[in-house]
Amino acid sequence: MARKLIHLEIKPAIRNQIIRELQVLHECNSPYIVGFYGAFYSDGEISICMEHMDGGSLDQVLKEAKRIPEEILGKVSIAVLRGLAYLREKHQIMHRDVKPSNILVNSRGEIKLCDFGVSGQLIDSMANSFVGTRSYMAPERLQGTHYSVQSDIWSMGLSLVELAIGRYPIPPPDAKELEAIFGRPVVDGAEGEPHSISPRPRPPGRPISGHGMDSRPAMAIFELLDYIVNEPPPKLPNGVFTPDFQEFVNRCLIKNPAERADLKMLTNHTFIKRSEVEEVDFAGWLCKTLRLNQPSTPTRTAV
C-alpha cells in the first residue's frame, strides 16, 4: 500500500467534506485507475491510502529513461484514454490533473491514473496553494472559462510531448537542443532544413532545460501561463516520430476546445488502433529501465 500526504491549512468543515468526497473512490474499479483503500485526517494532513505501484510515476521513469519510446507511449495513451473514459462514463468525473506524475506504472506492465478530481473541495484548496514551474492546464482552464473532459485531452497531449522529447515542452526546443536530445540534426522533411518545434525564435531568458546547454533563468509562472494561452501549442518534431503519433498529439493540442479531438475520436485514431495490436513488452522495458525485478507472471500489456 502507498500513502499520499496532503498538508492543507483548512477549516474542519471543509476537511470533513474532502474526506467524504474522497470516499467515492471506493466505487472506482478499473484496470486503468489506481486502487483506493481509504482516506483520513491526522496531524494537519489528509492521508490518502492507495494501491502501491512499484514503477512509480512517469515523471520518475522519464528521469531514468531520458526519453520514452513511441511504442511505449502508445500503450500509455491507450491506458490514459480508457481511464478518462471510465471516469466520465461510470462516475461523471473529469480527471482535472492529467500529467506524468499522475500516471503510475508497475512491474506487471500496468498503467493507471491517480489523483483525479473527485473532490471539488480538495481541488479548490490545493489550487489556492498552487506553486510550480510548469502547468499542464489547457488554455481554457487558464482563462477561467468553462472546461470539460476536453481539457484533460490537452493535458494528455502535453504530457506525451514531454515524455517523447524528454523535457517539459514549453517553451519548445530549438534546432540546437533537438540535436542534443536526439543525437543528430532533426530536419524538416519538406525542405531538409534543421527543424525546430518552436513557432518562433525563443526570447532571451527562456530555458533550454534538461540538457545542460543553457543557464538562462526559467520562465516565471505568469510568463509560462501567458505562453500557453497566447502562443502556438508545442508539437513533435518531424523525422523522429511516425506521422500517426504526430497527428494524434496535434489533435490533442488544438487550443480551441471545440475543435480539439474528443475521447471517442482519439480512441478510434490510427495511432491508437496500431498501438492496440502492437506486441510491446511494457513490463520488460520498465523493469530494465528502472532495474526492477520482473514478476514471473507479468500482466499482459495489451492495454
N, C-alpha and C positions, 0 to 999 in steps of 0.2 A: 504494500500500500504506500502511496505517496501522500504527503500533506502539504497543502499550499497555505501560507500565512499571509493575510492581508491586514495591514495596520491602517486603521481609519479613525480619525477623530470625529465621531458621530454621536448623535443623541441615542439613548436607549430605544426609543420607539422606532427609529429608522433602522437601528441594528437588528431589532427583532423582526422587522418586516423583511430585511435582507435574508435572514435565516429561513423565514417562512417561504420566501420566493425560491430559495435555493433547493428546497425540498422537491420541487418539480423535477429536478434532475434524476430523482429516483425512478421516474417514469420513462426516462430515455433508455432505450435498449436498441442499440445499433452497432454493428461491427466497425462503424466509422466515427463513433463518438466514445470518448474516454469514459469508462465506468465511474459512477459516483457512489460513494458509500455513506456520506453524511456531512453535515456542517454544524459547527458550534462556535460560541464566542467565549474567549478566555483571555484575561490579562491584556485587554485593549486590542486584541487581534481576532479576526474571524478566521477560523481554520476550516479549510475545505479538504475532505479526505476523498481521494480518488485512486483509481487504478494506477499501478506503477508501470511505466513504460521505460524499459531499460536502455533504449536508444536515446532517450531524451527528446528534445525538440529539434526541428530542422535548422534553427539558427545555430545550435550547438554542433550539429552534424556538419554544417557548412564550414565551421572553423577548422575541422579536420580534413574535410574533402576539398576545400578551396573552391571548387565548383561542383555542382551536382549534374550528372549526365542527363541528357534529354529523355532517354528511355526510363530512367528513374523518375523524372518529373512527370512523365506520362502517368505512371502509377499514382503519384501524389495527386495529380489533377483529378483522376477518377475518384479517389477517396474523398477529396475535398468537395467535389460536386455532389457525391452521394450523401455525404454528411450534411451539407447545406440543404439538399432536397428533403432528407429525413426530418430535419428540424422544422422546415417550413410546412411540410405536408402533414406530419404527425402531431406537431406541437404548436404550429403557427408562431415559431420563434425565428428571428433573424440572428445570425451569429454576432455581428457588430464589431468583431475584433479579429478578423482573419489576418494572420501574419505568421512568419516562420516559427516564432516562439510559441505559437498556439497550435502547431501541427506536430503531434507526437508520434514517435515510431518505436518499434521494438524488434528484438532479435528473432521473433517469429514471422517478421515480414508484415506486420500490421501497421496501418497508418490511420491515425484518429485525430479528430478535432477536440480541443478542450477550450475552456474559458469563454463559452459563448454567452450571449446576453439574456439569460433567463431572468435576471434580477434587474429591473429598471432602477431601483434604488441604489444597487451596487454600482451600476454603470454611472449614474449621476454623481455618486460620492467619489468614485475614482477619477471621474473627469475633472472634478474640482481640484484634485491634487495632481493633475497631469504635468509631468515633466519628461522631456525626452528630446532626442536629436533627430528623430525620424517619425514619419507618420505614414500609415497605410490607409488613412481615411480617403474616401472618394471626394472629388471636388464638391459635390452637392452637400455632403456632410459638413465639410469645412465652411461652406457658405450658409449653413444653418437652414437649408431648405428641406422639404420632405424627402425622406430616403426610404428605400426598400431593400429587398434582397439584392437588387442591382448594385448596391453599394458594397456588398460582400464580394460580388464578382470582380469589381475594381481591385479590391484588396488582394484577392487571389491572384489576379494578373500581375500586380506589382510584386507580390511575393515570388511568383515564378521567375520574373526577370532577375530579381535579386539572387535567387538560388542558382540560376543558369549562368550569370556572369560573375558571381562571387562577391558582390557587394551591393549595398542599398543603391538603387539606380537613379536617384535624384541628388544632385544634377547628373545627367548622363555622362558616361566616359567619352573622351575624345579618341581620335585615332591612335594617339601615342599610348594611352592607357589600355586600349583594346589590344594593341600589340603585346603589351606586357602581360595582360590577362591570358591571352590565347597562345602566346609564344610565337606569333607570326603576324605579319601585316594582315589586317582584315580589310578586304577590298570589296567595293560595291560591284555587284555582278553586272550592272549596266555599263559602267564606264571604266571599270578596272582601277578606279582611284581608291586611295586609302579611305576607309569608311569610318564615319563617326555616327553614333546613335544620338548624338546631341543635335537638337534642331538648329542651334546657332552657337557661335563661339562662347565658351564659358567665361563669364565676367571674372575679373580679379577677385581673389579671396574665396573662390569656390574650391572645394577639395577634390583632388584625385585620391579617393580614400581606398584603403585596403591593400595598396601595392607599394607603399613606401616611396612614392615618386614625388610627393608634393607635401610641403609643410605648411601650406596656407591654412588659415583657420576654417573650421567647418561652418556651414551655414547656420545662422541663428534660426531658431524655430519659426519665427514670423517670416523670415525670408523663404524658408522651405515651404511653408503653407501657401505663401503667395505664389511660389513657383508651381505648385501642384494645381492651383486654381487657374493661373493665367498663362502658363507655358504649355507647349505641346507635350503629350504624355511620352514616357520612355518606350522604347521598343527593343527587340532583339536585333543584333547586328546580322547583316546578310552574310552568306557564305560559311556560317558556323553551325546554324541550326536548320532543320528542314523547313520548307515553306509552310507546311501544315502547322507546325508548332508556332512559327512566327505569326501566322494568321490567327491562330487561336488566342494568343496573347493580345494581339491588336484588337480583337473583338471584345476582350475583357476591359481594355484600357481606352475605350471611347469615352470622352469626357461628358457628353450628354447622356444621362442615364436612360432616356427614352430610346436612344439609338444603340446603346450597349447591348450585347448579347445577353439573353436570359438563361436560366438553368437548363431549360429544355433544348434551346439552340445549341448550347455548349455540350450537353450530353450527347447530342447527335452529330457533333463536329467530327470531321475526318480524323483529326489528331486523337480524339478520344476513342473513336472506333478502332483505329490502328493500335492504340495502346492497350485496349481491352484484349486483343488477340495475341499481342506480343508476349513471348515467353521471356520474362525478366526475373532473375534471381535477386529480388529486392533484399531478402533476408541475408543472403550471402554477401551482397555488396555492402550492406550496412555493417555486418559483423566484421568484415575485412577493414572497412574504413575506420571503425571505432575500436577495433581489436577486441571484440566481444566473442564469447563462446556461443556458437550457434546451437540452438536446441536440436535434438536428434529428430524431432518431428516438427519442423517449422510450418507455420500456416502458409498454404499456397497463396502467393500473391497474384491472384487473378483479379485483384481489386476490381 
